[in-house]
Amino acid sequence: MSATAQLSRVRKSILPQGGDTWETIAARELPGMAAADAVAALQSWNLHVFMRAAGGVGRLRSDNPILPSDVIFVEAPQA
């Protein structure tokens, strides 16, 4: 079987709305989870965004916004 044939399921993702935060995405996309658990899950599924270097030396992580062009996964990766 080819590698392409194995890619039958696409992991659910979104493009954030302007001004989105982990909290707003969690509330909208994972409403059945406790807020803190939903934020933690999103961050663990999206290390490519969460761990991105901040804009400058000495800046706080809160200064590192989620960009509208970021792909945000809203479900866990498949095993």
Secondary structure, 3 states (H helix, E strand, C coil): CCCCCCCCCCCCEECCCCCCCHHHHHHHHCCCCCHHHHHHHHHHHCHHHHCCCCCCCCCCHHHCCCCCCCCEECCCCCC
